[in-house]
Amino acid sequence: MMKHSFVFRILAVFLLVCAGMQIHAETLAQKDAEKLLALADKNTSFAGTDFAGDYIIVKEEVDGAKSVQTARMYRRDSNSAYTILLTSPDDRGKGYVQYDNTIWFYDPHDKQFVLTSAKDKFENSNANTGDFTPQHYSRDYAIVSAQTVKLGTLSCVVFDLKAKIKDVSYPKIKVWVTADDGLIRKKEDYSLSGQLLRTTAIPSYQKFGKNSVPDKMLIVDNLRKMEINGKMQYEKTQVTITNVSFAKQSSTIYTKKYIEMMSE
């Protein structure tokens, strides 16, 4: 667990440093803002190829207790389809599959599929199922403001966004996007009343040709917190992505039958 603890600390420092770096902000022109936000959306999608990767999901409670889950994810963004197979010993056989804009969760103990949502928590972590799929900020949100800022050493544009539709995970969000390559580096999720709910940091990416995949993500639950020894501690989840592949996958992978077969 020492390696996980070290990475948690590094990502937490990134968030703390970035929290005070929004000075000398300048407003970005609407047209340029819309173009950059659309590029950020595009960078979260692998529409021209299949994607697969191993996910290590480490949740840390406010008291420091940790739990680890692993999963293998397959995505076919051109069809808005994905499959997630849980591979941890205690969860092996469980899985998610999305097709026709519907998400199903399979529990091998009940041998049944139940409907779920991109808004739902992923296996009791601080991540949502929708965090692992393409984002549609330029489609689903209106730009309230867009300003150029420094996020640590990164030159970014911070977008203040408000949902245009009801079917989104959060009605208000802020997204920090690097100005030169359109990669999402930080995100804050808010309630309709403006309360901060979650903070996500993505300091670095893996490059695979034109595709960029996060190395690690740190998701902090801003509501689940406790003061310990005079310092506020938050519940958080670190997601690490490894063994990335863009090889063509069989269409069978994106079916309920495949989930059932892999659970046996």
Disulfide bonds with the S-S distance in Angstrom:
none
